[in-house]
Amino acid sequence: MEAMQPIYEKYVMVCINERPAGGRLSCGGSGGGADVAGKLKEAIQAAGQGGRIRVTRTQCLGVCGQGPNILLFPDNIWFQKVNVTDIPAILEKLGIKP
């Protein structure tokens, strides 16, 4: 094992977990998490911050009923019930003027 410093200054973990139809709620496809992840990544790239901030699509963060969910690391900020209209507010938390 080799320890190192993170490559990016900030990581934005967006849940895109998809559960079978009829089961528990999920953040993925029908929940909108995948759409949020894609549009958030585009916005960060358009702001020229792709080398500083990494959008990572992740599986279940454990609170599907509150999804889509986003975890901002290392700030330890949790966003729940996110949709694409929330992207400007998330960008502001990342220090990006929308």
C-alpha positions as CSV (number, residue, x, y, z in Angstrom):
1,M,0.0,0.0,0.0
2,E,1.1,3.5,-0.7
3,A,-0.4,6.6,0.8
4,M,-0.6,9.9,-1.1
5,Q,-2.4,13.2,-1.2
6,P,-5.6,13.4,-3.3
7,I,-5.2,14.4,-6.9
8,Y,-8.1,16.8,-6.8
9,E,-8.9,19.6,-4.4
10,K,-12.5,18.6,-4.1
11,Y,-14.6,15.5,-4.9
12,V,-18.3,15.6,-5.6
13,M,-19.8,12.1,-5.2
14,V,-23.2,11.8,-6.9
15,C,-25.2,8.7,-6.3
16,I,-26.5,7.1,-9.5
17,N,-27.6,3.8,-7.9
18,E,-30.5,2.2,-9.7
19,R,-32.7,-0.3,-7.9
20,P,-35.2,-2.7,-9.5
21,A,-38.6,-1.4,-10.3
22,G,-41.1,-1.7,-7.4
23,G,-38.4,-1.8,-4.7
24,R,-37.0,1.0,-2.6
25,L,-36.5,4.5,-4.1
26,S,-33.2,5.0,-5.9
27,C,-31.1,8.0,-6.9
28,G,-30.3,6.7,-10.3
29,G,-32.0,6.9,-13.7
30,S,-35.6,7.5,-12.6
31,G,-34.5,9.4,-9.5
32,G,-32.5,11.9,-11.6
33,G,-29.0,11.3,-10.1
34,A,-27.4,10.3,-13.4
35,D,-28.8,13.5,-15.1
36,V,-27.5,15.7,-12.2
37,A,-24.1,14.1,-12.3
38,G,-23.7,14.7,-16.1
39,K,-24.9,18.3,-16.0
40,L,-22.9,19.1,-12.9
41,K,-19.7,17.7,-14.6
42,E,-20.5,19.8,-17.7
43,A,-20.9,22.9,-15.6
44,I,-17.6,22.4,-13.7
45,Q,-15.8,21.7,-17.0
46,A,-17.3,24.8,-18.6
47,A,-16.1,26.9,-15.6
48,G,-12.6,25.6,-16.2
49,Q,-12.5,23.8,-12.9
50,G,-12.2,20.2,-14.1
51,G,-8.5,20.0,-13.0
52,R,-9.5,21.1,-9.4
53,I,-12.9,19.4,-8.9
54,R,-13.8,15.8,-9.7
55,V,-17.4,14.6,-10.2
56,T,-17.6,11.0,-9.3
57,R,-20.6,8.8,-10.0
58,T,-21.1,6.4,-7.1
59,Q,-23.4,3.7,-6.0
60,C,-25.6,3.8,-2.9
61,L,-24.7,6.3,-0.3
62,G,-27.3,4.7,2.1
63,V,-30.1,7.2,2.2
64,C,-32.0,6.5,-1.0
65,G,-35.3,7.9,0.3
66,Q,-33.7,11.4,0.4
67,G,-32.2,11.1,-3.1
68,P,-30.7,12.0,-5.3
69,N,-27.8,12.5,-2.9
70,I,-24.5,14.3,-3.3
71,L,-21.5,14.3,-0.9
72,L,-19.0,17.1,-1.2
73,F,-15.5,16.0,0.0
74,P,-13.4,17.1,1.9
75,D,-16.0,19.8,3.0
76,N,-18.2,17.0,4.3
77,I,-21.4,18.7,2.9
78,W,-24.4,16.5,2.1
79,F,-27.0,17.6,-0.4
80,Q,-30.2,15.6,-0.6
81,K,-33.3,15.7,-2.9
82,V,-31.1,17.3,-5.6
83,N,-32.2,18.1,-9.1
84,V,-30.6,19.9,-12.0
85,T,-32.1,23.3,-10.8
86,D,-29.8,23.0,-7.7
87,I,-26.6,23.0,-9.7
88,P,-26.0,26.8,-9.4
89,A,-26.2,26.5,-5.6
90,I,-23.8,23.5,-5.6
91,L,-21.4,25.4,-7.8
92,E,-21.4,28.2,-5.3
93,K,-20.5,25.8,-2.5
94,L,-17.6,24.7,-4.7
95,G,-16.4,28.3,-5.0
96,I,-17.6,28.6,-8.7
97,K,-19.7,31.6,-9.7
98,P,-22.5,30.2,-11.9
